[in-house]
Amino acid sequence: MTGGGRYIFASDMHLGAAGCPDAEAQFIAFLAGLPSDTRALFLLGDVFDFWFEQHGGCPAGFENVLDAIAAVVKRGIEVYFFKGNHDWWTFGYLASRTGAHVVHRQPECLTLEGKRFCLAHGDGLGPLGFGERCTQLFLKGRVTIALARVTPTRWLYGWAHRWSQSSRHSNDLNPYKFDTGSPLYRFACEFEKTQPVDYFIFGHIHRNISLTTPGGATMVILTDWSHGPNWLEFDGETIVRKGGQA
């Protein structure tokens, strides 16, 4: 993409999560307030705390969010929805309802104003342990998805909310520590050996991280919205953090 303008990146709103009653209103306000020169918006996963298109439709309670995304698209802003580990299960409805481009394969590499970007939610990238690989295969496997699509909604969403709450509680007790041994950092270091990259941008681990890789790329990780909206803006030359956790 070229031609000037602004590119915006955000991640991990976790809409619908227990204990975050203002998240949806904040996200809708964020979308409505996108600057007029915005060229593209990249939503890098876990926009929803749980999203599953069980019968090809919208999970209950998110129609206002979809309307807000559709309104952004109608303004001529390209919206890219990267599937996260909490909202992986979209099968066509979200894209058709909003006009957003759903990114199924990650990472996605593209050129913005002459700079090369590598974008992803971050889940599943880098070297994974045996347990993590098994979890990936189970949650994203065809058999699991087929069974979930015929599971009564109240059971499916009851399980999903318990899983999400358990994950947050575990992270509160044992906060994720990012270092040079972390899978995302190791992924970036290996990836840049084969492809030129100016910027790596990820979410997923709910931490504000900014560093330079051995190959000279800027690696930025977005945190979640639990303490308020936050995002990145790229104006063609520099990337700046915005929002409450900038």
Buried (B, 14 or more C-beta within 10 A) or exposed (E): BEEEBBBBBBBBBBBBBEEBEEBBEBBBEBBEEBEEEBBBBBBBBBBBBBBBBBEEEBBEEBEEBBEBBBBBBEEEBBBBBBBBBBBBBBBEBBBEBBBBBBBEEBBBBBEBBEBBBBBBBBBBBBEBEEEBEEBBEEBBEEEEBEEBBEEEEEEBBEEBBEBBBEEBEEEEEEEEEBEEEBBBBBBBBEBBEEEEBBBBBBBBBBBBBEBEBEBEBBBBBBBBBBEEBBBBBBEBEEBEBBBEBE
